[in-house]
């Protein structure tokens, strides 16, 4: 059998690390391009996984790194901009990098390209700069020639080490009264394992070529319901208060100056677009209850959660 190599950009992140483990079972060689190789130390315990320290924004270095790849997967995305406008802006991280990756794929004759986007990314009508630049990157992929592409558009992705339930659990533990912006925003959390299944399954599926695949879990929730679920599952008694729109905007303006940028004005704008799949879209099957209690739950989470749901129905 000929050597098959898959190269990942963003392979050191939450989704990327999970995907790398799975790809190592399917491919002869898995290459993870990362700015800091120590981040993927655990992945290198697999004999066919190689971590290459590289600035992926360096077009020449990127082209050289993709040589010999059968499949290239671009998972890179940022939720907040950094001070580095050359590499840390939404435009450079999403559109600029995608342009370089597609050019490197063309130069190396890469036959298959998987691109991670977001639900309702739209270059023209996106409600935030995040969604507009994600949409712009999608358009670059659609307009490319010579590579067989598939775009993935997930809602919030959950699983151990995620940045959603873990972050809210930490915030709830520190705040007895929790002010929540845009509490009625809707989401359909999808399990990282299901996302990996769909992505890997698409590689050799001719029907996935040239398609944008929406990825949602089995149920839609409001943001308030998800934060309350986090509190119930983690055994936290914080009182959650939905903020009116003017207060949500003010919170975003203030919080984007807090270290780590827990909430920004662009995050607020993203929440104006519900992150749920279109009608008729196939849903992934793994529920929150099947996974989330394993990493934020307490021993009696199920009983307390059932009591709260019973009370809510009365």
Backbone bond lengths (Angstrom), bond angles and torsions (degrees), N, CA, C in turn:
res aa  C-N    CA-C-N  psi(-1)  N-CA   C-N-CA  omega(-1)  CA-C   N-CA-C  phi
1 X - - - 1.473 - - 1.525 109.41 -
2 X 1.313 117.74 138.69 1.457 121.19 179.40 1.520 110.66 -70.49
3 X 1.332 114.27 151.09 1.455 120.09 179.74 1.525 109.97 -65.30
4 X 1.336 116.92 130.75 1.460 121.59 176.52 1.516 108.25 -115.65
5 X 1.319 116.19 126.11 1.468 121.51 -178.64 1.518 109.43 -121.48
6 X 1.345 116.30 130.46 1.454 121.63 173.00 1.520 107.96 -114.30
7 X 1.330 115.84 134.04 1.462 121.64 -179.43 1.519 109.21 -116.78
8 X 1.347 115.53 131.62 1.463 121.39 -178.35 1.517 111.26 -112.85
9 X 1.321 116.06 135.32 1.457 122.43 165.16 1.523 106.39 -104.40
10 X 1.328 117.23 131.85 1.455 120.80 -174.35 1.515 112.07 83.76
11 X 1.312 117.49 19.60 1.462 121.25 -176.16 1.504 114.81 -75.42
12 X 1.346 117.99 -8.45 1.459 119.86 179.20 1.521 112.69 -91.81
13 X 1.330 117.90 -2.61 1.460 121.27 -179.07 1.516 113.00 -84.65
14 X 1.321 115.91 -172.40 1.463 123.04 -176.45 1.520 111.86 -59.27
15 X 1.325 117.40 -53.97 1.465 120.31 179.01 1.525 110.09 -70.97
16 X 1.325 116.59 -42.11 1.451 120.81 -175.43 1.515 113.95 -60.17
17 X 1.326 116.97 -41.69 1.465 119.32 -179.31 1.520 111.00 -66.17
18 X 1.331 117.05 -40.24 1.465 120.57 177.10 1.529 110.79 -64.75
19 X 1.321 115.83 -42.17 1.452 120.37 -178.98 1.524 111.27 -66.87
20 X 1.327 116.77 -36.62 1.464 120.58 -179.60 1.521 111.36 -61.45
21 X 1.334 116.67 -44.99 1.468 119.90 178.20 1.525 110.72 -56.64
22 X 1.317 115.83 -42.86 1.465 120.63 -176.96 1.535 110.94 -70.72
23 X 1.325 116.77 -40.91 1.456 120.58 -179.40 1.521 111.70 -65.63
24 X 1.337 115.68 -31.74 1.466 119.57 -179.68 1.527 111.92 -63.06
25 X 1.324 116.46 -21.52 1.464 120.08 177.48 1.526 112.16 -83.27
26 X 1.340 116.26 -16.65 1.457 120.70 -174.02 1.534 113.65 -107.83
27 X 1.328 116.51 -28.28 1.457 120.70 -173.14 1.522 111.33 -112.47
28 X 1.338 114.90 156.46 1.456 120.13 177.35 1.523 111.32 -70.71
29 X 1.335 116.04 -35.43 1.458 120.37 -176.78 1.527 109.53 -144.03
30 X 1.331 116.35 132.88 1.462 122.33 176.69 1.526 107.64 -121.59
31 X 1.323 116.51 122.86 1.462 122.21 -179.27 1.527 108.45 -112.45
32 X 1.323 116.52 125.62 1.465 122.56 179.19 1.521 108.01 -109.27
33 X 1.329 116.65 115.12 1.458 121.44 177.02 1.520 108.78 -87.94
34 X 1.311 116.94 125.56 1.458 120.70 -174.63 1.521 110.26 -148.00
35 X 1.318 115.37 147.51 1.460 119.95 178.01 1.528 111.52 -70.34
36 X 1.345 115.96 -32.21 1.468 120.31 -179.78 1.528 108.95 -130.63
37 X 1.333 116.25 106.61 1.465 121.94 -173.40 1.524 112.75 -64.50
38 X 1.349 117.32 -24.99 1.466 118.73 -178.77 1.524 112.54 -65.46
39 X 1.343 116.74 -19.10 1.460 120.40 179.00 1.524 112.27 -66.64
40 X 1.319 116.59 -24.39 1.465 120.15 -176.41 1.525 111.13 -113.06
41 X 1.314 116.06 29.71 1.458 120.30 -178.65 1.525 111.73 -57.38
42 X 1.339 117.09 -40.98 1.466 119.87 -178.18 1.523 111.63 -66.86
43 X 1.342 117.26 -31.33 1.460 120.21 -179.26 1.519 111.65 -69.26
44 X 1.337 116.04 -26.11 1.451 119.37 -175.99 1.522 112.64 -76.63
45 X 1.320 117.46 -1.35 1.463 119.46 174.51 1.526 111.19 -71.27
46 X 1.338 117.38 -15.67 1.457 121.42 176.27 1.530 109.06 -87.60
47 X 1.311 116.04 130.42 1.459 121.29 -171.79 1.520 113.61 -61.09
48 X 1.329 117.34 -29.16 1.467 119.43 -175.50 1.528 113.12 -101.21
49 X 1.329 117.37 16.15 1.464 121.66 176.81 1.522 109.25 -111.18
50 X 1.328 115.49 128.82 1.463 121.06 179.21 1.524 109.48 -123.07
51 X 1.325 116.61 129.51 1.463 121.45 175.23 1.525 108.38 -98.74
52 X 1.323 115.56 124.31 1.464 121.36 -179.49 1.520 108.33 -113.32
53 X 1.329 116.75 119.81 1.460 121.26 179.83 1.520 108.81 -78.76
54 X 1.328 115.43 120.69 1.464 119.19 -169.84 1.521 110.23 -159.52
55 X 1.318 116.49 143.01 1.459 121.95 167.97 1.522 106.93 -86.78
56 X 1.328 117.12 103.98 1.463 120.59 -173.92 1.520 112.49 -66.89
57 X 1.340 117.58 -13.83 1.460 120.39 178.37 1.528 111.77 -81.32
58 X 1.330 117.55 -8.19 1.457 122.63 174.82 1.531 107.68 -82.14
59 X 1.326 117.03 104.24 1.466 121.45 -171.29 1.525 112.37 -59.24
60 X 1.323 117.68 -41.96 1.466 120.24 -178.40 1.519 111.09 -67.21
61 X 1.333 116.42 -43.89 1.463 120.16 179.46 1.521 110.85 -65.31
62 X 1.334 116.59 -37.42 1.466 120.94 178.91 1.522 110.85 -65.22
63 X 1.313 116.68 -43.95 1.466 120.48 179.33 1.524 110.79 -60.24
64 X 1.330 116.41 -42.22 1.457 119.93 178.63 1.520 111.26 -65.67
65 X 1.332 117.17 -37.77 1.474 121.23 -176.92 1.525 112.10 -69.57
66 X 1.323 117.83 -27.55 1.465 120.74 -177.85 1.529 113.18 -86.45
67 X 1.319 117.21 -3.24 1.465 120.40 -179.96 1.532 109.99 -59.72
68 X 1.318 115.97 132.16 1.459 121.29 178.44 1.508 114.93 85.63
69 X 1.324 118.18 -0.50 1.467 121.24 -178.89 1.516 111.20 -77.41
70 X 1.318 116.13 137.08 1.459 122.04 173.09 1.521 110.46 -87.59
71 X 1.343 114.94 -38.72 1.461 122.43 -178.69 1.526 108.25 -132.05
72 X 1.326 117.10 138.91 1.463 122.42 173.13 1.519 107.88 -121.76
73 X 1.341 116.21 133.69 1.466 122.46 -179.96 1.517 108.52 -122.66
74 X 1.327 116.98 122.07 1.463 122.45 179.49 1.525 109.29 -106.87
75 X 1.336 115.70 107.89 1.460 121.70 179.95 1.527 112.53 -105.01
76 X 1.322 117.47 3.06 1.461 120.98 -171.64 1.522 111.13 -67.00
77 X 1.319 115.03 132.52 1.459 121.70 175.61 1.512 109.22 -165.31
78 X 1.323 117.14 147.34 1.461 121.48 176.63 1.519 109.00 -125.25
79 X 1.331 116.17 144.56 1.459 121.25 177.32 1.522 112.21 -93.75
80 X 1.350 115.93 -19.97 1.452 121.09 179.44 1.524 109.38 -139.66
81 X 1.312 116.18 145.97 1.458 120.54 178.28 1.522 110.23 -80.05
82 X 1.334 115.18 149.80 1.461 121.54 174.00 1.521 108.34 -105.43
83 X 1.324 116.00 -177.57 1.460 119.80 -178.88 1.513 113.42 -74.69
84 X 1.333 117.32 -13.89 1.456 121.13 -178.22 1.522 109.49 -84.26
85 X 1.315 117.31 100.28 1.466 120.82 -175.15 1.530 111.93 -71.56
86 X 1.337 117.72 -24.48 1.456 120.24 -179.80 1.527 112.10 -72.17
87 X 1.343 116.54 -32.39 1.457 119.78 -175.84 1.527 113.16 -129.98
88 X 1.326 117.75 -19.02 1.451 120.85 -173.54 1.509 115.32 -102.19
89 X 1.325 118.22 6.27 1.462 120.05 176.89 1.520 109.68 -87.77
90 X 1.330 116.56 159.84 1.463 120.51 175.59 1.526 110.27 -57.40
91 X 1.320 116.67 -43.36 1.452 120.54 -176.58 1.526 111.85 -63.13
92 X 1.333 117.10 -44.92 1.467 119.51 -177.70 1.521 111.15 -71.83
93 X 1.344 117.56 -40.36 1.464 120.81 -177.12 1.518 112.05 -70.11
94 X 1.316 117.39 -33.87 1.462 121.07 -176.04 1.537 111.68 -99.05
95 X 1.315 117.78 -61.86 1.460 120.52 -175.75 1.532 112.45 -78.99
96 X 1.324 116.56 -48.38 1.460 119.77 -176.93 1.517 112.46 -61.08
97 X 1.318 116.46 -45.85 1.461 119.76 -179.57 1.523 111.08 -67.29
98 X 1.328 117.27 -42.02 1.469 119.97 179.53 1.520 111.01 -58.82
99 X 1.319 117.11 -41.01 1.467 120.39 177.94 1.528 110.80 -59.54
100 X 1.336 116.28 -42.75 1.466 120.10 179.87 1.523 111.81 -68.11
101 X 1.333 116.58 -39.47 1.468 119.92 179.83 1.526 110.59 -64.63
102 X 1.318 117.01 -44.29 1.468 120.22 -179.68 1.527 111.16 -63.98
103 X 1.329 116.83 -38.97 1.462 120.44 177.86 1.526 110.27 -65.33
104 X 1.339 117.06 -40.87 1.461 120.86 179.10 1.522 111.15 -66.80
105 X 1.335 117.01 -36.77 1.468 120.69 176.45 1.525 110.42 -63.37
106 X 1.327 116.43 -43.84 1.464 120.47 179.60 1.519 110.94 -63.80
107 X 1.314 116.82 -41.39 1.465 121.37 -179.72 1.520 111.89 -62.86
108 X 1.332 115.99 -34.63 1.459 120.77 -175.93 1.526 114.13 -98.71
109 X 1.322 117.51 1.12 1.448 120.45 179.70 1.517 113.74 66.89
110 X 1.345 116.70 32.14 1.469 120.69 178.16 1.528 109.00 -66.50
111 X 1.313 116.58 131.29 1.463 119.86 -172.62 1.525 114.01 -92.54
112 X 1.336 118.24 -19.47 1.473 119.94 -173.95 1.516 109.28 -137.54
113 X 1.346 115.87 132.72 1.463 121.46 -178.07 1.523 109.63 -135.08
114 X 1.346 116.79 126.44 1.465 123.47 175.75 1.519 108.40 -111.05
115 X 1.331 116.11 133.01 1.464 121.24 -174.10 1.524 110.66 -126.20
116 X 1.327 116.50 123.99 1.463 121.25 177.79 1.520 109.96 -88.80
117 X 1.338 115.90 122.09 1.453 121.19 178.32 1.532 108.45 -120.21
118 X 1.310 117.55 -139.54 1.467 122.29 -179.63 1.515 108.68 -152.63
119 X 1.325 116.13 153.66 1.460 120.06 176.41 1.532 110.75 -58.31
120 X 1.328 115.03 133.48 1.467 123.34 174.42 1.530 113.19 62.73
121 X 1.344 115.33 27.37 1.464 118.77 168.68 1.526 108.17 -63.66
122 X 1.325 116.27 135.21 1.467 119.84 -174.52 1.526 108.56 -154.46
123 X 1.324 115.84 114.48 1.460 120.41 -175.49 1.517 113.01 -61.53
124 X 1.316 117.27 -31.49 1.468 120.78 -175.78 1.525 112.79 -98.10
125 X 1.320 117.15 -41.12 1.460 120.47 -169.98 1.532 114.24 -115.57
126 X 1.321 117.71 8.88 1.460 119.37 178.12 1.514 111.58 -58.68
127 X 1.336 116.71 142.80 1.467 120.09 -175.63 1.522 113.24 -76.69
128 X 1.344 117.40 -13.29 1.462 121.37 -178.75 1.516 109.76 -137.62
129 X 1.325 115.74 165.26 1.462 119.43 176.64 1.528 110.18 -64.48
130 X 1.323 116.97 -34.51 1.471 121.01 175.59 1.529 110.36 -56.24
131 X 1.315 117.93 -51.99 1.462 121.78 -177.50 1.524 111.71 -69.57
132 X 1.334 117.75 -34.62 1.461 119.81 179.47 1.534 111.13 -68.70
133 X 1.332 117.49 -42.21 1.466 118.93 -179.40 1.520 111.33 -74.15
134 X 1.328 117.38 -33.12 1.467 119.42 172.75 1.535 109.65 -62.62
135 X 1.323 115.91 -40.09 1.458 120.01 177.54 1.518 111.92 -66.66
136 X 1.322 116.90 -37.79 1.455 120.32 176.95 1.520 111.88 -63.17
137 X 1.343 116.41 -40.18 1.463 120.57 176.99 1.529 110.49 -64.59
138 X 1.326 116.53 -40.62 1.469 119.62 176.01 1.519 111.01 -57.96
139 X 1.324 117.11 -42.92 1.462 120.03 -178.49 1.518 110.94 -64.19
140 X 1.339 116.83 -36.97 1.458 119.93 176.91 1.532 110.49 -61.43
141 X 1.331 115.83 -41.24 1.466 120.22 179.28 1.523 110.00 -64.34
142 X 1.329 116.96 -46.28 1.464 121.30 -178.67 1.532 111.86 -62.05
143 X 1.332 116.22 -33.06 1.461 120.70 -177.40 1.522 112.65 -85.07
144 X 1.334 117.55 -7.81 1.467 120.28 -176.64 1.519 110.26 -72.74
145 X 1.310 115.40 155.38 1.465 120.86 178.11 1.522 109.33 -127.65
146 X 1.327 116.65 151.86 1.454 121.16 175.94 1.510 114.85 88.86
147 X 1.331 117.99 -1.74 1.461 120.73 177.62 1.531 108.68 -132.85
148 X 1.315 116.13 138.36 1.472 121.36 177.50 1.523 108.39 -87.57
149 X 1.330 116.50 113.12 1.466 120.19 -171.22 1.520 112.12 -113.08
150 X 1.328 114.08 156.59 1.467 122.76 168.17 1.523 107.55 -139.50
151 X 1.325 116.64 134.72 1.464 123.29 178.94 1.527 108.78 -106.18
152 X 1.333 116.45 139.60 1.467 121.79 178.69 1.526 108.86 -117.58
153 X 1.335 115.20 131.95 1.466 121.63 -174.90 1.532 109.13 -124.56
154 X 1.339 117.35 86.15 1.464 120.05 -177.45 1.526 113.10 -87.75
155 X 1.329 115.15 155.45 1.454 121.66 163.55 1.537 106.74 -79.04
156 X 1.323 118.07 -160.14 1.454 121.40 176.38 1.532 109.58 -59.19
157 X 1.330 117.51 132.11 1.460 121.79 -179.68 1.524 108.92 -102.03
158 X 1.341 115.87 129.25 1.471 119.04 -178.97 1.520 111.09 -119.63
159 X 1.309 114.35 162.48 1.459 122.94 -179.64 1.523 107.97 153.82
160 X 1.316 116.47 170.27 1.464 120.37 -179.48 1.526 109.82 -53.64
161 X 1.337 116.13 135.54 1.469 124.43 -178.12 1.523 112.71 74.00
162 X 1.344 118.60 13.89 1.463 118.79 178.20 1.526 110.65 -68.22
163 X 1.332 114.99 165.31 1.460 121.18 -179.16 1.519 112.16 -97.73
164 X 1.312 117.72 7.14 1.464 120.83 -177.57 1.527 110.61 -103.74
165 X 1.319 118.09 -72.66 1.460 120.39 -177.12 1.529 111.68 -65.50
166 X 1.313 117.88 -37.84 1.465 119.60 178.55 1.524 111.81 -64.42
167 X 1.337 116.10 -41.33 1.463 118.88 -179.80 1.525 110.88 -66.93
168 X 1.335 117.60 -45.05 1.458 119.28 179.94 1.523 111.31 -65.06
169 X 1.326 118.10 -36.29 1.467 120.35 177.21 1.525 110.37 -61.42
170 X 1.329 116.77 -42.20 1.456 120.11 178.32 1.516 112.84 -64.80
171 X 1.328 116.57 -42.54 1.461 120.37 179.10 1.530 111.58 -66.45
172 X 1.323 116.61 -41.62 1.465 120.62 -179.17 1.527 111.40 -63.58
173 X 1.317 117.24 -36.14 1.469 120.39 179.97 1.521 112.17 -65.58
174 X 1.319 116.71 -25.41 1.460 120.16 -176.56 1.523 113.50 -97.05
175 X 1.343 117.52 -8.37 1.461 120.79 -175.46 1.527 111.02 -129.17
176 X 1.321 118.64 108.86 1.467 120.11 178.63 1.528 112.53 -65.04
177 X 1.334 116.82 -28.71 1.465 122.11 173.04 1.518 106.76 -119.73
178 X 1.341 116.30 120.36 1.465 120.71 -171.61 1.519 109.90 -108.73
179 X 1.345 118.98 110.33 1.470 121.60 178.37 1.530 109.93 -82.35
180 X 1.315 117.28 118.58 1.462 121.69 -173.15 1.523 110.78 -111.65
181 X 1.323 115.43 120.86 1.467 121.01 177.26 1.524 110.34 -80.40
182 X 1.312 116.17 146.73 1.471 124.53 176.05 1.537 110.51 47.72
183 X 1.326 117.78 55.99 1.469 120.44 -174.63 1.518 114.65 -64.68
184 X 1.330 117.80 -21.31 1.466 120.60 -177.25 1.528 113.28 -93.79
185 X 1.330 117.60 2.93 1.466 120.09 175.54 1.531 109.21 -60.46
186 X 1.321 116.44 139.38 1.462 120.47 -175.49 1.529 111.78 -104.35
187 X 1.346 114.87 143.90 1.462 122.57 -179.99 1.510 109.10 -143.34
188 X 1.335 115.53 158.70 1.464 121.56 178.10 1.527 108.46 -131.02
189 X 1.333 118.19 76.15 1.469 121.83 -172.94 1.526 112.19 -53.45
190 X 1.330 115.21 135.04 1.456 121.70 -177.49 1.527 109.32 -121.49
191 X 1.319 116.85 137.22 1.459 122.78 -175.53 1.523 110.41 -72.27
192 X 1.333 115.77 136.89 1.461 121.04 -178.01 1.522 111.95 -58.92
193 X 1.330 117.80 -34.57 1.459 120.50 177.70 1.511 112.59 -63.46
194 X 1.340 116.40 -38.32 1.467 120.58 176.94 1.523 110.85 -67.36
195 X 1.336 116.28 -39.73 1.467 120.36 177.67 1.527 110.41 -60.02
196 X 1.339 116.37 -45.38 1.466 120.57 179.37 1.523 111.12 -62.96
197 X 1.329 116.62 -40.61 1.475 120.29 178.68 1.522 111.10 -58.08
198 X 1.339 115.97 -46.99 1.463 120.32 -177.48 1.527 110.60 -66.08
199 X 1.321 116.61 -42.15 1.461 119.63 -178.29 1.522 111.40 -64.95
200 X 1.320 117.11 -47.00 1.463 120.07 -179.24 1.528 110.65 -66.45
201 X 1.328 116.55 -40.17 1.454 120.07 178.98 1.519 113.21 -63.46
202 X 1.324 116.81 -26.07 1.464 120.27 -177.32 1.521 113.01 -77.79
203 X 1.324 116.75 -20.80 1.470 119.66 -171.96 1.526 111.61 -57.90
204 X 1.313 116.61 -45.26 1.462 120.47 -178.03 1.522 113.15 -104.83
205 X 1.337 115.83 18.74 1.468 120.81 -179.14 1.526 109.56 -101.88
206 X 1.327 118.41 107.82 1.469 119.88 179.86 1.530 112.59 -58.47
207 X 1.329 116.83 -29.21 1.452 120.30 -179.35 1.516 114.09 -69.61
208 X 1.341 117.27 -16.32 1.466 120.93 179.91 1.520 112.58 -88.27
209 X 1.312 116.88 -12.72 1.461 120.60 -177.41 1.536 109.58 -68.98
210 X 1.330 115.00 131.66 1.459 120.24 -179.90 1.513 113.96 75.60
211 X 1.346 117.15 17.73 1.463 121.38 -177.70 1.533 111.25 -113.11
212 X 1.327 115.88 149.96 1.463 122.85 168.76 1.523 106.82 -107.32
213 X 1.321 116.74 118.92 1.463 122.47 -172.28 1.525 109.92 -106.59
214 X 1.331 117.12 116.58 1.461 121.80 175.71 1.528 109.30 -78.04
215 X 1.323 116.05 141.43 1.459 121.33 -176.89 1.528 109.76 -128.03
216 X 1.339 116.29 108.92 1.459 122.41 178.74 1.516 109.37 -132.00
217 X 1.332 115.67 151.84 1.452 120.81 174.16 1.518 111.11 -77.19
218 X 1.337 117.00 -175.11 1.473 120.21 -172.77 1.516 115.00 -71.54
219 X 1.350 118.68 -19.36 1.465 120.39 -174.99 1.523 111.62 -134.95
220 X 1.338 115.61 150.33 1.462 122.33 171.40 1.525 109.00 -94.74
221 X 1.328 116.16 144.46 1.463 122.32 178.89 1.522 108.72 -137.02
222 X 1.328 116.14 156.40 1.459 119.46 165.87 1.524 107.58 -83.60
223 X 1.327 115.30 160.85 1.464 119.45 177.59 1.526 110.45 -61.07
224 X 1.330 117.44 -38.21 1.459 120.45 177.41 1.532 111.15 -59.57
225 X 1.322 116.91 -43.23 1.465 120.41 179.43 1.524 111.35 -63.38
226 X 1.321 117.26 -38.27 1.459 120.41 -179.43 1.525 111.79 -70.57
227 X 1.327 116.72 -38.30 1.469 119.10 177.98 1.528 110.06 -70.00
228 X 1.336 117.25 -38.95 1.466 119.98 175.98 1.528 110.56 -64.32
229 X 1.318 116.92 -39.61 1.462 121.52 176.72 1.531 110.07 -59.70
230 X 1.316 116.57 -41.79 1.461 121.13 178.05 1.521 110.73 -60.69
231 X 1.332 115.98 -47.42 1.466 119.92 179.80 1.524 111.40 -61.41
232 X 1.323 117.07 -46.22 1.461 120.91 -179.22 1.526 111.51 -62.14
233 X 1.323 116.25 -44.85 1.458 120.68 -175.84 1.524 111.54 -69.45
234 X 1.332 116.30 -35.20 1.465 120.38 -178.83 1.522 112.84 -88.45
235 X 1.325 117.54 -1.19 1.460 120.26 179.22 1.515 113.75 70.22
236 X 1.335 116.28 37.76 1.459 122.55 -178.13 1.526 108.78 -108.76
237 X 1.315 116.50 135.32 1.462 119.83 -173.60 1.524 113.62 -102.39
238 X 1.327 117.98 22.26 1.461 120.77 179.45 1.533 110.81 -60.54
239 X 1.321 114.85 144.75 1.470 120.98 175.05 1.523 108.38 -91.60
240 X 1.324 116.86 123.63 1.462 121.81 -176.72 1.526 109.28 -96.86
241 X 1.319 115.85 124.01 1.456 121.94 -178.12 1.519 108.84 -118.96
242 X 1.336 116.91 117.77 1.457 121.42 176.82 1.518 111.10 -70.99
243 X 1.312 117.12 130.76 1.454 121.47 -178.18 1.529 111.15 -87.22
244 X 1.333 116.85 143.15 1.465 118.83 170.36 1.528 109.08 -66.47
245 X 1.316 116.43 164.88 1.458 120.18 -172.00 1.523 112.74 -60.48
246 X 1.334 117.55 -41.12 1.463 119.11 -178.87 1.515 110.97 -62.58
247 X 1.331 117.11 -37.80 1.463 120.81 -179.72 1.527 111.22 -72.79
248 X 1.334 116.60 -34.00 1.465 120.31 177.04 1.528 110.42 -63.41
249 X 1.327 116.61 -42.66 1.465 120.44 178.03 1.526 110.81 -63.06
250 X 1.325 116.83 -41.45 1.456 120.84 178.87 1.526 110.55 -65.22
251 X 1.338 116.73 -43.27 1.461 120.66 178.03 1.527 110.62 -58.15
252 X 1.323 117.03 -44.36 1.463 120.97 -179.76 1.523 111.15 -63.15
253 X 1.327 116.77 -41.55 1.462 120.82 -179.63 1.527 110.92 -62.18
254 X 1.322 116.97 -38.26 1.465 121.46 -178.98 1.524 111.39 -77.58
255 X 1.352 116.41 -46.36 1.462 120.82 -171.80 1.522 113.40 -69.18
256 X 1.337 118.41 -21.46 1.458 118.20 -179.70 1.532 111.88 -72.83
257 X 1.333 116.61 -8.45 1.461 120.11 174.62 1.527 112.32 -98.04
258 X 1.334 116.83 -2.73 1.462 121.74 176.57 1.528 108.65 -79.91
259 X 1.352 118.90 139.63 1.464 120.18 178.22 1.528 111.75 -52.92
260 X 1.330 115.81 132.85 1.454 120.57 -177.09 1.508 113.85 89.91
261 X 1.339 117.62 -11.05 1.470 123.20 178.65 1.535 111.88 44.58
262 X 1.340 117.96 66.90 1.461 119.24 -178.35 1.521 114.40 -64.38
263 X 1.334 117.53 -22.98 1.464 120.93 178.90 1.518 107.92 -158.44
264 X 1.337 117.30 129.89 1.456 121.73 -176.57 1.520 110.62 -126.63
265 X 1.319 115.51 171.52 1.460 119.82 177.22 1.527 110.97 -63.67
266 X 1.327 117.45 -34.75 1.463 118.66 177.95 1.524 111.09 -70.74
267 X 1.352 117.78 -35.51 1.462 120.40 173.38 1.519 110.41 -59.93
268 X 1.335 115.89 -43.67 1.472 120.61 177.63 1.524 110.70 -57.68
269 X 1.328 116.38 -44.16 1.463 120.12 -179.42 1.524 111.28 -67.08
270 X 1.332 117.81 -36.70 1.471 120.47 176.97 1.516 110.99 -61.00
271 X 1.339 116.65 -37.22 1.459 121.03 -178.37 1.524 112.68 -70.37
272 X 1.320 117.79 -10.75 1.462 119.90 176.32 1.532 111.34 -72.87
273 X 1.345 116.50 -13.98 1.462 121.84 176.75 1.521 108.55 -109.73
274 X 1.316 118.04 118.49 1.464 120.98 -179.83 1.525 110.78 -62.01
275 X 1.319 116.20 133.33 1.462 122.03 -179.62 1.527 109.52 -94.88
276 X 1.328 114.80 65.45 1.466 121.00 178.71 1.522 108.59 -130.02
277 X 1.329 115.82 155.66 1.457 120.88 -175.62 1.527 111.70 -76.40
278 X 1.315 115.41 157.50 1.450 120.64 176.83 1.526 110.29 -69.62
279 X 1.315 116.43 157.21 1.470 121.17 -179.28 1.534 110.87 -57.42
280 X 1.322 115.26 135.86 1.454 120.56 178.32 1.514 114.57 88.04
281 X 1.327 117.73 -5.75 1.466 120.23 179.61 1.530 109.97 -71.54
282 X 1.339 118.89 131.72 1.473 120.35 177.49 1.527 110.76 -59.04
283 X 1.327 116.08 136.74 1.460 121.46 -179.77 1.534 110.60 -99.84
284 X 1.339 115.55 146.16 1.460 120.40 171.21 1.534 108.22 -77.34
285 X 1.316 117.24 154.90 1.461 119.87 -164.25 1.525 116.27 -96.60
286 X 1.308 118.85 -20.22 1.471 120.23 -172.46 1.520 111.03 -73.32
287 X 1.331 116.97 125.65 1.460 122.54 -177.50 1.525 111.39 -88.60
288 X 1.323 115.44 165.09 1.462 120.31 174.37 1.526 111.02 -60.28
289 X 1.327 116.78 -44.91 1.460 121.15 -176.38 1.521 112.81 -61.03
290 X 1.321 117.39 -24.92 1.465 120.76 -178.33 1.522 112.38 -77.25
291 X 1.349 117.17 -16.58 1.469 119.46 -171.66 1.525 113.42 -130.91
292 X 1.330 118.05 -50.72 1.458 121.64 -169.24 1.531 113.44 -58.34
293 X 1.342 120.11 -41.54 1.474 119.09 179.40 1.527 113.83 -59.99
294 X 1.316 118.08 -21.52 1.462 120.20 179.70 1.524 112.23 -65.92
295 X 1.339 116.43 -29.62 1.467 116.76 -175.57 1.525 114.84 -116.32
296 X 1.332 119.27 -13.04 1.470 118.46 172.35 1.524 112.02 -127.15
297 X 1.333 118.01 -1.68 1.456 121.06 -172.19 1.518 114.00 -80.99
298 X 1.321 114.93 162.77 1.459 122.80 172.62 1.529 108.17 -113.41
299 X 1.324 115.84 171.42 1.463 120.17 -172.94 1.529 112.72 -60.35
300 X 1.328 117.95 -33.54 1.458 119.85 -174.61 1.530 112.23 -106.06
301 X 1.353 116.99 22.36 1.459 119.77 -174.74 1.519 112.19 -59.62
302 X 1.326 118.24 -38.82 1.466 120.77 -174.36 1.527 111.75 -65.16
303 X 1.311 116.83 -43.00 1.453 120.27 179.87 1.512 112.77 -64.70
304 X 1.335 116.03 -44.33 1.463 119.34 179.81 1.524 111.19 -67.22
305 X 1.319 116.47 -37.87 1.452 120.08 -179.99 1.521 110.78 -65.50
306 X 1.317 117.57 -40.26 1.460 121.27 179.35 1.529 110.90 -65.94
307 X 1.333 116.75 -39.30 1.461 120.30 178.31 1.528 110.90 -61.78
308 X 1.324 116.40 -42.69 1.464 119.85 -178.62 1.529 110.56 -67.18
309 X 1.335 116.94 -40.61 1.456 119.37 179.49 1.519 111.65 -66.41
310 X 1.343 116.79 -37.42 1.469 121.00 178.09 1.527 109.74 -64.08
311 X 1.342 115.72 -43.08 1.474 120.34 -179.95 1.531 111.00 -64.69
312 X 1.348 115.83 -36.63 1.470 119.54 -178.50 1.516 112.04 -67.75
313 X 1.330 117.28 -27.03 1.468 120.68 -178.89 1.524 112.71 -80.69
314 X 1.334 117.01 -15.11 1.461 119.91 -176.72 1.526 111.36 -78.32
